Amino acid sequence: MSKSAPNRSRLKRIPERASYNPDDIHAILDAAPICHVAFQVDGQPFVIPTIHARLGNEVLIHGAKASRLLKHAATGAPLSVAVTILDAIVLARSVFHHSMNYRSAVVFGTGRLLDDPEEKMAGMLAISEHLVKGRWDDARAPSEKEFNATSVIAISIDEASCKSRSGPPGDEDEDYALPVWAGLLPLRQEWGPLEADPGRHSDVAIPDYLESFA
Ligand SMILES: Cc1cc2nc3c(=O)[nH]c(=O)nc-3n(C[C@H](O)[C@H](O)[C@H](O)COP(=O)(O)OP(=O)(O)OC[C@H]3O[C@@H](n4cnc5c(N)ncnc54)[C@H](O)[C@@H]3O)c2cc1C
């Protein structure tokens, strides 16, 4: 992935908010809990939400072998992946200048089925750790049947861009005198207090890696 952008991924609107730097793109992919994968089958576009992880210059996804997304991605067909993190609604003095603070990334690449068992297991671990670091070592490992029923696909980050906005509203000079409150309405995605499964084994102590979430 290069730091400049070919035409397909070059941002035209407010390009100063764009970056093609792999470090910036990776940081947004890593911060987003889920992604949306776009693909086309027989001329019909689909966009499917799914869990992901980034490993090096690839985005990993997983799911049931029979899933259309996973089956299609395994063919090496072109894919696009998007992630979006909303940070705030930007309340300007004019309706026109309302905006959002956000971080988003769009990736173009192709899928590669991980069929080497070691690489596939490492992919599953990466996806698990992306969501809840420490969970993989605690929970039961996949059985052979579960492992075989799951596909893991690595999507190459061949081309990518990210775009972000931060900071206060930008109003027209003459509007700053208006008696309209302006500023940010922040949106903080945070994990809530743990809710224990009311079923069996409720006496198991909360592990340290989960304590740090709450
Ligand atoms: C937050 C989140 C995380 C997920 N993580 C995973 C994951 O890691 N692995 C995985 O395999 N699946 C995951 N899913 C489910 C995934 O979105 C699809 O539902 C699943 O892959 C369906 O596969 P399929 O082949 O049965 O259906 P498809 O043949 O792909 O879907 C048939 C049709 O069902 C509709 N549809 C499918 N999924 C959804 C949806 N989520 N919401 C609304 N309509 C839908 C669409 O119209 C689609 O064309 C996740 C969903 C969400 C919302």
The ligand as a MOL file (V3000), in Angstrom:
LIG
                    3D

  0  0  0     0  0            999 V3000
M  V30 BEGIN CTAB
M  V30 COUNTS 53 58 0 0 0
M  V30 BEGIN ATOM
M  V30 1 C -22.0260 -6.6320 14.2370 0
M  V30 2 C -22.1040 -7.8470 13.3530 0
M  V30 3 C -21.0440 -8.7400 13.3340 0
M  V30 4 C -21.0940 -9.8760 12.5230 0
M  V30 5 N -20.0270 -10.7000 12.4630 0
M  V30 6 C -20.0370 -11.7540 11.6340 0
M  V30 7 C -18.8840 -12.5990 11.4850 0
M  V30 8 O -17.8260 -12.3770 12.0890 0
M  V30 9 N -18.9650 -13.6280 10.6230 0
M  V30 10 C -20.1080 -13.8970 9.9230 0
M  V30 11 O -20.1270 -14.8650 9.1520 0
M  V30 12 N -21.2040 -13.1370 10.0450 0
M  V30 13 C -21.1850 -12.0800 10.8790 0
M  V30 14 N -22.2980 -11.2810 10.9910 0
M  V30 15 C -23.4860 -11.6760 10.2570 0
M  V30 16 C -23.3680 -11.1840 8.8180 0
M  V30 17 O -23.7200 -9.8110 8.7820 0
M  V30 18 C -24.3010 -11.9230 7.8620 0
M  V30 19 O -25.5980 -11.9470 8.4190 0
M  V30 20 C -23.8980 -13.3350 7.5960 0
M  V30 21 O -22.5890 -13.4090 7.0750 0
M  V30 22 C -24.9510 -13.8900 6.6330 0
M  V30 23 O -24.4270 -14.8200 5.7830 0
M  V30 24 P -25.3980 -15.6450 4.8210 0
M  V30 25 O -24.5450 -16.2490 3.7440 0
M  V30 26 O -26.2780 -16.5350 5.6040 0
M  V30 27 O -26.3620 -14.5850 4.2460 0
M  V30 28 P -26.2600 -13.7660 2.8990 0
M  V30 29 O -26.5760 -14.6920 1.7740 0
M  V30 30 O -24.9830 -13.0200 2.8420 0
M  V30 31 O -27.4180 -12.7570 3.1230 0
M  V30 32 C -28.6790 -12.8800 2.5240 0
M  V30 33 C -29.3710 -11.5620 2.6460 0
M  V30 34 O -29.7350 -11.3610 3.9980 0
M  V30 35 C -29.6150 -10.0010 4.3310 0
M  V30 36 N -28.6370 -9.9010 5.4260 0
M  V30 37 C -27.5170 -10.6500 5.6380 0
M  V30 38 N -26.8890 -10.2620 6.7380 0
M  V30 39 C -27.6010 -9.2390 7.2470 0
M  V30 40 C -27.4490 -8.4250 8.3870 0
M  V30 41 N -26.3990 -8.5710 9.2410 0
M  V30 42 N -28.3670 -7.4840 8.6280 0
M  V30 43 C -29.4300 -7.3230 7.7890 0
M  V30 44 N -29.6200 -8.0700 6.6910 0
M  V30 45 C -28.7220 -9.0040 6.4160 0
M  V30 46 C -29.1450 -9.2710 3.0930 0
M  V30 47 O -30.2410 -8.7690 2.3820 0
M  V30 48 C -28.4830 -10.3620 2.2930 0
M  V30 49 O -28.4790 -10.1130 0.9320 0
M  V30 50 C -22.2560 -10.1310 11.7560 0
M  V30 51 C -23.3080 -9.2350 11.7950 0
M  V30 52 C -23.2240 -8.0950 12.5530 0
M  V30 53 C -24.3720 -7.0980 12.5030 0
M  V30 END ATOM
M  V30 BEGIN BOND
M  V30 1 1 1 2
M  V30 2 1 2 3
M  V30 3 2 2 52
M  V30 4 2 3 4
M  V30 5 1 4 5
M  V30 6 1 4 50
M  V30 7 2 5 6
M  V30 8 1 6 7
M  V30 9 1 6 13
M  V30 10 2 7 8
M  V30 11 1 7 9
M  V30 12 1 9 10
M  V30 13 2 10 11
M  V30 14 1 10 12
M  V30 15 2 12 13
M  V30 16 1 13 14
M  V30 17 1 14 15
M  V30 18 1 14 50
M  V30 19 1 15 16
M  V30 20 1 16 17
M  V30 21 1 16 18
M  V30 22 1 18 19
M  V30 23 1 18 20
M  V30 24 1 20 21
M  V30 25 1 20 22
M  V30 26 1 22 23
M  V30 27 1 23 24
M  V30 28 2 24 25
M  V30 29 1 24 26
M  V30 30 1 24 27
M  V30 31 1 27 28
M  V30 32 2 28 29
M  V30 33 1 28 30
M  V30 34 1 28 31
M  V30 35 1 31 32
M  V30 36 1 32 33
M  V30 37 1 33 34
M  V30 38 1 33 48
M  V30 39 1 34 35
M  V30 40 1 35 36
M  V30 41 1 35 46
M  V30 42 1 36 37
M  V30 43 1 36 45
M  V30 44 2 37 38
M  V30 45 1 38 39
M  V30 46 1 39 40
M  V30 47 2 39 45
M  V30 48 1 40 41
M  V30 49 2 40 42
M  V30 50 1 42 43
M  V30 51 2 43 44
M  V30 52 1 44 45
M  V30 53 1 46 47
M  V30 54 1 46 48
M  V30 55 1 48 49
M  V30 56 2 50 51
M  V30 57 1 51 52
M  V30 58 1 52 53
M  V30 END BOND
M  V30 END CTAB
M  END
